């Protein structure tokens, strides 16, 4: 029983329903933390006392035992301050916003690749107006090779290379080198 304040008649604490909603929110937060990779986990401000419980939950594969361990993790997390819980929620929200922005950027690159393959030189001129530092000759060659691959039903090597090149131009990420080893330098000094 939470009781009432005798002077004002107001309830002293949160209702049972509110406490249950809060507990379910913490349980959802616990589920999200367990699903993170270790690299993602390092970006979330998780208290040291909670990390072993998260790792234990990850290790368990049995459905019922995992559910029970997840409930125990949520119980331990409910002992934390609201500020700590909110900091974890905020870090997870930033991660999801960043991943959405990254996905949108990759969709723009994909749309440009499609536009280049369909419209040819007109689309290339438009792209070069937006990104004057792009290599016109390289892009034209990749478009030509991708169309040739498509016509001959060959594996889409140039198609993928065009995507990497566009990503490098539009997003500033370095284009992946060919994996044939031609860019590797060998040290012949000990022969």
C-alpha positions as CSV (number, residue, x, y, z in Angstrom):
1,X,0.0,0.0,0.0
2,X,1.4,3.3,-0.9
3,X,-0.8,5.4,1.4
4,X,-2.0,8.9,1.3
5,X,-0.8,12.1,2.7
6,X,-3.1,12.9,5.6
7,X,-3.0,16.7,5.1
8,X,-3.5,16.9,1.3
9,X,-5.1,13.5,0.5
10,X,-2.6,12.9,-2.3
11,X,-1.0,9.6,-2.9
12,X,2.6,9.3,-1.6
13,X,4.2,7.3,-4.3
14,X,3.7,6.0,-7.8
15,X,0.9,3.7,-8.5
16,X,1.4,0.0,-9.0
17,X,0.6,0.4,-12.7
18,X,3.3,3.1,-13.0
19,X,5.9,0.9,-11.2
20,X,5.1,-1.9,-13.6
21,X,5.4,0.3,-16.6
22,X,8.8,1.5,-15.3
23,X,9.9,-2.0,-14.7
24,X,9.0,-3.0,-18.3
25,X,10.9,0.0,-19.6
26,X,14.0,-1.2,-17.8
27,X,13.4,-4.7,-19.1
28,X,13.3,-3.4,-22.7
29,X,16.5,-1.4,-22.0
30,X,18.2,-4.6,-20.7
31,X,17.1,-6.5,-23.8
32,X,18.6,-3.8,-26.0
33,X,21.9,-3.9,-24.0
34,X,22.2,-7.6,-24.4
35,X,21.8,-7.4,-28.1
36,X,24.7,-5.0,-28.6
37,X,28.1,-6.1,-29.8
38,X,31.0,-5.4,-27.6
39,X,32.1,-2.5,-29.8
40,X,28.7,-0.9,-29.5
41,X,28.6,-1.7,-25.8
42,X,31.8,0.3,-25.3
43,X,30.0,3.5,-26.4
44,X,27.1,3.1,-23.9
45,X,27.8,4.3,-20.3
46,X,27.0,1.1,-18.5
47,X,28.0,0.9,-14.8
48,X,30.8,-1.6,-14.0
49,X,28.5,-3.5,-11.7
50,X,26.0,-4.3,-14.5
51,X,28.5,-5.5,-17.2
52,X,29.0,-9.0,-15.7
53,X,25.2,-9.5,-15.6
54,X,24.9,-8.5,-19.3
55,X,27.7,-10.9,-20.2
56,X,26.1,-13.7,-18.3
57,X,22.8,-13.1,-20.1
58,X,24.6,-13.2,-23.5
59,X,26.2,-16.5,-22.7
60,X,22.9,-18.3,-21.9
61,X,21.3,-19.9,-24.9
62,X,18.4,-21.8,-23.4
63,X,15.2,-19.7,-23.9
64,X,13.7,-20.0,-20.4
65,X,17.1,-19.6,-18.6
66,X,17.9,-16.6,-20.8
67,X,14.5,-15.0,-20.0
68,X,15.1,-15.6,-16.3
69,X,18.6,-14.1,-16.5
70,X,17.2,-11.1,-18.4
71,X,14.6,-10.5,-15.7
72,X,17.5,-10.7,-13.1
73,X,19.5,-8.2,-15.1
74,X,16.5,-5.8,-15.3
75,X,16.1,-6.2,-11.5
76,X,19.7,-5.2,-11.0
77,X,19.3,-2.3,-13.4
78,X,16.3,-1.0,-11.5
79,X,18.6,-0.4,-8.5
80,X,20.5,2.2,-10.6
81,X,19.8,5.9,-10.5
82,X,17.3,7.2,-13.1
83,X,20.1,9.5,-14.5
84,X,22.2,6.4,-15.3
85,X,19.3,4.7,-17.0
86,X,18.5,7.8,-19.0
87,X,22.2,8.1,-20.1
88,X,22.1,4.5,-21.4
89,X,18.8,5.2,-23.2
90,X,20.2,8.4,-24.8
91,X,23.3,6.6,-26.0
92,X,21.2,3.9,-27.6
93,X,19.0,6.5,-29.3
94,X,22.0,8.3,-30.7
95,X,23.3,5.0,-32.0
96,X,20.0,4.4,-33.8
97,X,19.9,7.9,-35.2
98,X,23.4,7.5,-36.5
99,X,22.6,4.2,-38.1
100,X,19.5,5.6,-39.8
101,X,21.6,8.5,-41.1
102,X,24.2,6.1,-42.4
103,X,21.6,4.0,-44.1
104,X,20.0,7.0,-45.7
105,X,23.4,8.1,-47.1
106,X,24.0,4.6,-48.5
107,X,20.5,4.8,-50.1
108,X,21.5,8.1,-51.8
109,X,24.6,6.4,-53.2
110,X,22.5,3.5,-54.4
111,X,20.1,5.9,-56.1
112,X,23.0,7.7,-57.9
113,X,24.3,4.4,-59.1
114,X,20.9,3.5,-60.6
115,X,20.6,7.0,-62.1
116,X,24.1,6.7,-63.7
117,X,23.3,3.3,-65.2
118,X,19.9,4.5,-66.6
119,X,20.7,8.1,-67.7
120,X,24.3,7.9,-68.6
121,X,26.2,11.1,-69.4
122,X,23.5,13.4,-68.3
123,X,23.5,11.9,-64.8
124,X,27.3,11.9,-64.8
125,X,27.4,15.7,-65.6
126,X,24.9,16.3,-62.8
127,X,27.0,14.3,-60.3
128,X,30.1,16.2,-61.4
129,X,28.4,19.5,-60.8
130,X,27.7,18.4,-57.2
131,X,31.1,16.7,-56.7
132,X,33.7,18.4,-59.0
133,X,36.6,16.4,-57.4
134,X,35.2,13.1,-58.8
135,X,37.2,11.3,-61.5
136,X,35.0,11.6,-64.6
137,X,36.9,9.1,-66.7
138,X,36.9,6.4,-63.9
139,X,33.2,6.8,-63.3
140,X,32.4,6.7,-67.0
141,X,34.5,3.5,-67.4
142,X,32.7,1.8,-64.4
143,X,29.3,2.7,-65.8
144,X,30.2,1.3,-69.2
145,X,31.6,-1.9,-67.6
146,X,28.6,-2.4,-65.3
147,X,26.2,-2.0,-68.3
148,X,28.3,-4.5,-70.3
149,X,28.3,-7.0,-67.3
150,X,24.5,-6.7,-67.1
151,X,24.1,-7.3,-70.8
152,X,26.3,-10.4,-70.8
153,X,24.9,-11.8,-67.5
154,X,28.3,-11.7,-65.8
155,X,29.0,-11.3,-62.1
156,X,28.5,-7.7,-61.0
157,X,32.1,-6.7,-60.3
158,X,32.0,-3.3,-61.9
159,X,28.5,-2.7,-60.5
160,X,29.9,-3.1,-57.0
161,X,33.1,-1.1,-57.8
162,X,30.9,1.7,-59.1
163,X,29.1,1.7,-55.7
164,X,32.4,1.9,-53.8
165,X,33.6,4.7,-56.0
166,X,30.4,6.7,-55.6
167,X,30.5,6.2,-51.8
168,X,34.1,7.5,-51.8
169,X,33.1,10.6,-53.8
170,X,29.8,11.3,-52.0
171,X,30.6,10.4,-48.4
172,X,34.4,10.9,-48.3
173,X,35.1,7.3,-47.4
174,X,38.1,5.7,-49.1
175,X,37.3,3.4,-52.0
176,X,38.3,-0.2,-51.2
177,X,41.4,-1.3,-53.1
178,X,41.2,-4.4,-55.3
179,X,42.0,-7.5,-53.2
180,X,44.3,-9.0,-55.8
181,X,47.4,-8.0,-53.8
182,X,48.7,-5.5,-56.4
183,X,48.8,-2.7,-53.8
184,X,51.0,-4.7,-51.4
185,X,54.7,-3.8,-51.3
186,X,57.2,-6.5,-50.5
187,X,60.5,-6.0,-48.7
188,X,63.2,-7.7,-50.7
189,X,66.1,-6.4,-48.6
190,X,66.9,-9.7,-46.9
191,X,67.4,-11.6,-50.2
